[in-house]
């Protein structure tokens, strides 16, 4: 990761998030719109035990986000879900996405036994595999990582 990039917890609204939402929308990705709506409705605030929303910053510029929730598709508070990883074009190929995932997983180890996620591209599947995620057959998740 490029020196000067800082990963830290965030809450919405935060300066620069709307620009990330617009960039994701331009790439035909709707998940940041959904995250924003869930935050404002109170449905998804990343405020339950073990949950966190992280931002990657270059100085004051928000370059990316990644969240961790209790997996809403399972009735098990020991299973987390990595959600909403997005890095602006300005932060790509600089290790920002990897830094966000590493930080989320470091946080998750103290709270969850398993972290699951859903991705729709082979390239992203390979990205997550580099952190130890393994493909699974499940209608609500494509990959999971077991701790320990």
N, C-alpha and C positions, 0 to 999 in steps of 0.2 A: 504494500500500500504506500502511496505517496506520502512523504512526511508532511505534517500539518493537518492531516485528516483526523478528525476527532469523532468518536462514536459516543453518543450519550442518550439517555432517556428523554423523550419528548412527550408533550401533550398537544392536542389540537385545540384551537387553531395556532399555527406557528407560521412565521414569515417564510415564504418559499414553498410551502406545501401546495398551494393552488397552482403554482407553476409546474410542480411534479404531476399533479392531477391532469393538467392540460397536456403535458408531454405524453403521459400514458394514454390519454384519450386519442391523441394524434397517431399513436401506434396501435390504435384499435384495442386497447386494453382498458377494461371497465372496472378493474378491481379497486383502484384508488378512489374512484367515484363512490363505489359501494362502501369502502372503508370510511370515507368522509361522511356519508349518509348515516352509517351505523354509529359513528361517533356522536353526531349531532342528535340522533334519536335516543342515545343512551344505551343502545343494544350492544355496542362494541367499543368500550372505553379502555380496554387493556388494564383494568383495575381490579381484577379478581386475583386471588392468591397465585403467585408465580407468573402472572402475565406482565408483559412489558412491551412498549413501543419505543424503538430506537431510531435515531436519526444520525446520518453521517454528514459532517460539516467540514467545509474548507473555509476556515475563518468563520464568518457568519452565514455563508451560503449553504443552504440545505441541498445536498447532492443525492440523498437517497433515504429510504425508510425500510424497516423490516419489523414485523410484530410477532409476538408469541401469545397465544391464547390457550386456555383450556379447550381441548378439541370439542367443538359444539356437536359433533356427530356421534359422540360416545358418551355414555354415562359413567365416566371415570375421571376423577380430578387429577389422577397421576399421568394422564396422557395429554400432552400439549400439542399445539398445532402451529407450525411456522407459517406466517401469513404475510401477504402484501409486500414481498420484497420487490422494490423498484429502485433503480439507479438512473439518474438523469444521464443523457448522452455525455455531458461534460465530465462525468465521473466514471464512465465505463472504461474497461481495460486498464484500470489503475488500482484494482484490488479493493474497491469500495464495497462491492457486493459481497465478496468473500469476508471482508472485515465485519460487515453487518451480520452475516450468518454465524461467524465464529463468536461474536459477542452474544447473539441470541442463544446459541447452544451453551455457552459458558454459563449464562444465567439459568437456562433450562435445567442443567445438571443438578442444581440445588432444589428443584421443585418437581420435576417430572421424571418418570421412569422411561417414557417413550415420547418421541416427538414425531408427528406425522405431517405430511404436506400433500398438496395436489399441484401437479404441473402438467402442462399439455405438450411439451416439446422434448424430443430426445436430447437436444443439446442441453436444455436445463436439467434434464434427468441426470446427465453425465456430470454437470456442475454439482448437483446435490450429492451424487455418489462419491465425489471427492471428499466429502465431509463424513462419509460413513453411512449415508442413507442407502437403503436397499429397496428395490421395487417390491410392491405388494399388490395383491389382487383384492381390491376393495372399491366399492362404488363411490366412496367419499375421499379416498386418498390413493395416491400413486406410489408414495415412498414413506418409509419410516426409519427411524434411528432409535435403537435401544441403548440405554446407558448401562454400563456395568456388564 
